[in-house]
Amino acid sequence: MENNEFRPSQAVNKAYLKQSVGETEIIGFKEAMRKMLKNVNANESEEHNKNLVIEFLSTAFYKNTNAINTNGKTDAAIYESPDSIHSDSLVLIEAKGPGRPDMAKRAELNCKALHELILYYIRQEENKNNTKIKHLIITNCYEWFVFDKLVFYRLFLANKKFVKEVIDADRENTTDYVYGQVIRKRVEEVKHKLKYSSFGSAMQPPLF
C-alpha cells in the first residue's frame, strides 16, 4: 500500500515556508499550546476538549481575524471572517478526547471521527453549497490529522451515487447507521488514496 501520509513541511505551500515569523508570534503560539495541553483531560467530556481546541486556534492564529465556532453539528469551524453568522466555513474540525477509540490513527483512518467529518463536509458543500472549504481536521489536542478539501472532493463528493446514499440515509436513519453502514464502506474502498498530513503524538508531548 502506498504511503498516504505527508510531513507538514511537505504539505504546506512552499510560499508560506518563506514567510518569517516574529518572536512575539512564536511566544504567543507556545503559550497557547502550553495552556491547551495543560488542560486536556481524558476524563472530561468531548465538549471540554473541543473548547480547548477552539481557544488554542483563536489565541494562537486567528485572534481578531477569523471566527472559530461550531457549525451545526460540526465540533468547530474556522470561518472566513470574524463574523460566523454571515460568512462560510473554510475549515471543518472534528475534536475527540485523548484515548477515545473513535479517534483517527495512522494505522487506521477508517473510524468514526473520519466518518463524522465526511458527513459534515457533505452537508456543507452539497446541502449548503459552501464550496469555500479548504481543509478538514481531526484532533484530540495531542494528535492532528489534516486533509486537503480536494482529496475529500475527489474521493467522496464527486461520487454522486455515494453522496445520494449519504443524504438519503442522513434524512431517514440515525447517524450511527450513516457512519457504520454507508460511509465506512466507501472509506474502505478508497482509503489507499486518502492522503493527509499529520503531526503530534498519542502520548502527551512536553509542555516546552
Contacts in CASP RR format, 6 or more apart in sequence:
PFRMAT RR
TARGET T0000
AUTHOR 0000-0000-0000
METHOD contacts of the structure
MODEL  1
MENNEFRPSQAVNKAYLKQSVGETEIIGFKEAMRKMLKNVNANESEEHNK
NLVIEFLSTAFYKNTNAINTNGKTDAAIYESPDSIHSDSLVLIEAKGPGR
PDMAKRAELNCKALHELILYYIRQEENKNNTKIKHLIITNCYEWFVFDKL
VFYRLFLANKKFVKEVIDADRENTTDYVYGQVIRKRVEEVKHKLKYSSFG
SAMQPPLF
1 192 0 8 1.000
2 192 0 8 1.000
4 192 0 8 1.000
4 193 0 8 1.000
4 194 0 8 1.000
4 195 0 8 1.000
4 196 0 8 1.000
5 106 0 8 1.000
5 195 0 8 1.000
5 196 0 8 1.000
5 197 0 8 1.000
5 198 0 8 1.000
6 195 0 8 1.000
6 196 0 8 1.000
6 197 0 8 1.000
7 197 0 8 1.000
7 199 0 8 1.000
8 197 0 8 1.000
8 199 0 8 1.000
9 17 0 8 1.000
10 197 0 8 1.000
11 146 0 8 1.000
11 148 0 8 1.000
11 197 0 8 1.000
28 59 0 8 1.000
28 60 0 8 1.000
29 60 0 8 1.000
29 61 0 8 1.000
30 208 0 8 1.000
31 59 0 8 1.000
32 55 0 8 1.000
32 56 0 8 1.000
32 59 0 8 1.000
32 60 0 8 1.000
33 56 0 8 1.000
33 60 0 8 1.000
33 208 0 8 1.000
34 207 0 8 1.000
34 208 0 8 1.000
35 55 0 8 1.000
35 56 0 8 1.000
35 59 0 8 1.000
36 52 0 8 1.000
36 53 0 8 1.000
36 55 0 8 1.000
36 56 0 8 1.000
36 141 0 8 1.000
37 141 0 8 1.000
37 142 0 8 1.000
37 204 0 8 1.000
37 205 0 8 1.000
37 207 0 8 1.000
38 207 0 8 1.000
39 52 0 8 1.000
40 49 0 8 1.000
40 52 0 8 1.000
40 97 0 8 1.000
40 98 0 8 1.000
40 141 0 8 1.000
40 142 0 8 1.000
40 204 0 8 1.000
41 48 0 8 1.000
41 49 0 8 1.000
42 97 0 8 1.000
42 98 0 8 1.000
42 99 0 8 1.000
44 97 0 8 1.000
46 75 0 8 1.000
46 95 0 8 1.000
46 96 0 8 1.000
46 97 0 8 1.000
46 100 0 8 1.000
49 95 0 8 1.000
49 96 0 8 1.000
49 97 0 8 1.000
49 98 0 8 1.000
49 140 0 8 1.000
49 141 0 8 1.000
50 75 0 8 1.000
50 76 0 8 1.000
50 95 0 8 1.000
52 141 0 8 1.000
53 75 0 8 1.000
53 76 0 8 1.000
53 93 0 8 1.000
53 95 0 8 1.000
53 139 0 8 1.000
53 141 0 8 1.000
54 68 0 8 1.000
54 69 0 8 1.000
54 76 0 8 1.000
56 141 0 8 1.000
57 68 0 8 1.000
57 76 0 8 1.000
57 78 0 8 1.000
58 68 0 8 1.000
62 68 0 8 1.000
62 78 0 8 1.000
64 82 0 8 1.000
65 82 0 8 1.000
66 78 0 8 1.000
66 79 0 8 1.000
66 80 0 8 1.000
66 81 0 8 1.000
66 82 0 8 1.000
66 90 0 8 1.000
67 78 0 8 1.000
67 79 0 8 1.000
67 81 0 8 1.000
67 82 0 8 1.000
67 83 0 8 1.000
67 84 0 8 1.000
67 87 0 8 1.000
68 76 0 8 1.000
68 77 0 8 1.000
68 78 0 8 1.000
68 79 0 8 1.000
68 84 0 8 1.000
69 76 0 8 1.000
69 77 0 8 1.000
69 79 0 8 1.000
69 84 0 8 1.000
70 76 0 8 1.000
70 77 0 8 1.000
71 77 0 8 1.000
71 84 0 8 1.000
71 89 0 8 1.000
71 92 0 8 1.000
71 120 0 8 1.000
71 124 0 8 1.000
73 120 0 8 1.000
73 123 0 8 1.000
74 89 0 8 1.000
74 92 0 8 1.000
74 93 0 8 1.000
74 94 0 8 1.000
74 120 0 8 1.000
74 124 0 8 1.000
75 93 0 8 1.000
75 94 0 8 1.000
75 95 0 8 1.000
76 92 0 8 1.000
76 93 0 8 1.000
76 95 0 8 1.000
77 84 0 8 1.000
77 89 0 8 1.000
77 90 0 8 1.000
77 91 0 8 1.000
77 92 0 8 1.000
77 93 0 8 1.000
78 89 0 8 1.000
78 90 0 8 1.000
78 91 0 8 1.000
78 93 0 8 1.000
79 87 0 8 1.000
79 88 0 8 1.000
79 89 0 8 1.000
79 90 0 8 1.000
80 87 0 8 1.000
80 88 0 8 1.000
80 89 0 8 1.000
80 90 0 8 1.000
80 132 0 8 1.000
81 87 0 8 1.000
88 130 0 8 1.000
88 132 0 8 1.000
88 133 0 8 1.000
89 124 0 8 1.000
89 130 0 8 1.000
89 132 0 8 1.000
89 133 0 8 1.000
90 132 0 8 1.000
90 133 0 8 1.000
90 134 0 8 1.000
90 135 0 8 1.000
91 133 0 8 1.000
91 134 0 8 1.000
91 135 0 8 1.000
91 136 0 8 1.000
91 137 0 8 1.000
92 117 0 8 1.000
92 120 0 8 1.000
92 121 0 8 1.000
92 124 0 8 1.000
92 133 0 8 1.000
92 135 0 8 1.000
92 136 0 8 1.000
92 137 0 8 1.000
93 136 0 8 1.000
93 137 0 8 1.000
93 138 0 8 1.000
93 139 0 8 1.000
94 113 0 8 1.000
94 114 0 8 1.000
94 116 0 8 1.000
94 117 0 8 1.000
94 120 0 8 1.000
94 136 0 8 1.000
94 137 0 8 1.000
94 138 0 8 1.000
94 139 0 8 1.000
95 139 0 8 1.000
95 140 0 8 1.000
95 141 0 8 1.000
96 102 0 8 1.000
96 103 0 8 1.000
96 113 0 8 1.000
96 138 0 8 1.000
96 139 0 8 1.000
96 140 0 8 1.000
97 103 0 8 1.000
97 140 0 8 1.000
97 141 0 8 1.000
98 140 0 8 1.000
98 141 0 8 1.000
98 142 0 8 1.000
98 202 0 8 1.000
98 204 0 8 1.000
99 140 0 8 1.000
99 202 0 8 1.000
100 140 0 8 1.000
102 111 0 8 1.000
102 112 0 8 1.000
102 113 0 8 1.000
103 111 0 8 1.000
103 113 0 8 1.000
103 138 0 8 1.000
103 140 0 8 1.000
103 143 0 8 1.000
104 111 0 8 1.000
104 113 0 8 1.000
104 114 0 8 1.000
104 138 0 8 1.000
104 143 0 8 1.000
104 145 0 8 1.000
105 111 0 8 1.000
105 202 0 8 1.000
106 198 0 8 1.000
109 145 0 8 1.000
109 187 0 8 1.000
109 191 0 8 1.000
109 194 0 8 1.000
109 196 0 8 1.000
110 184 0 8 1.000
110 187 0 8 1.000
110 188 0 8 1.000
110 191 0 8 1.000
112 179 0 8 1.000
113 138 0 8 1.000
114 138 0 8 1.000
114 187 0 8 1.000
115 178 0 8 1.000
115 179 0 8 1.000
115 180 0 8 1.000
115 183 0 8 1.000
115 184 0 8 1.000
115 187 0 8 1.000
116 175 0 8 1.000
116 179 0 8 1.000
117 136 0 8 1.000
117 138 0 8 1.000
117 147 0 8 1.000
118 152 0 8 1.000
118 156 0 8 1.000
118 166 0 8 1.000
118 183 0 8 1.000
118 187 0 8 1.000
119 166 0 8 1.000
119 170 0 8 1.000
119 175 0 8 1.000
119 178 0 8 1.000
119 179 0 8 1.000
119 183 0 8 1.000
121 133 0 8 1.000
121 136 0 8 1.000
121 149 0 8 1.000
121 152 0 8 1.000
121 156 0 8 1.000
121 157 0 8 1.000
122 156 0 8 1.000
122 157 0 8 1.000
122 163 0 8 1.000
122 166 0 8 1.000
122 167 0 8 1.000
123 170 0 8 1.000
124 130 0 8 1.000
124 133 0 8 1.000
125 131 0 8 1.000
125 133 0 8 1.000
125 153 0 8 1.000
125 157 0 8 1.000
126 157 0 8 1.000
126 163 0 8 1.000
126 167 0 8 1.000
127 167 0 8 1.000
133 149 0 8 1.000
134 148 0 8 1.000
134 149 0 8 1.000
135 146 0 8 1.000
135 147 0 8 1.000
135 148 0 8 1.000
135 149 0 8 1.000
136 146 0 8 1.000
136 147 0 8 1.000
136 149 0 8 1.000
136 152 0 8 1.000
137 144 0 8 1.000
137 145 0 8 1.000
137 146 0 8 1.000
137 147 0 8 1.000
138 144 0 8 1.000
138 145 0 8 1.000
139 145 0 8 1.000
142 200 0 8 1.000
142 201 0 8 1.000
142 202 0 8 1.000
142 203 0 8 1.000
142 204 0 8 1.000
142 205 0 8 1.000
143 198 0 8 1.000
143 199 0 8 1.000
143 200 0 8 1.000
143 201 0 8 1.000
143 202 0 8 1.000
144 198 0 8 1.000
144 199 0 8 1.000
144 200 0 8 1.000
145 196 0 8 1.000
145 197 0 8 1.000
145 198 0 8 1.000
146 196 0 8 1.000
146 197 0 8 1.000
146 198 0 8 1.000
147 194 0 8 1.000
147 195 0 8 1.000
147 196 0 8 1.000
148 195 0 8 1.000
151 193 0 8 1.000
151 194 0 8 1.000
151 195 0 8 1.000
151 196 0 8 1.000
155 186 0 8 1.000
155 190 0 8 1.000
155 193 0 8 1.000
155 194 0 8 1.000
156 162 0 8 1.000
156 163 0 8 1.000
156 186 0 8 1.000
156 190 0 8 1.000
157 163 0 8 1.000
159 186 0 8 1.000
162 182 0 8 1.000
162 186 0 8 1.000
165 182 0 8 1.000
166 178 0 8 1.000
166 182 0 8 1.000
166 183 0 8 1.000
169 177 0 8 1.000
169 178 0 8 1.000
169 181 0 8 1.000
169 182 0 8 1.000
170 178 0 8 1.000
187 194 0 8 1.000
END
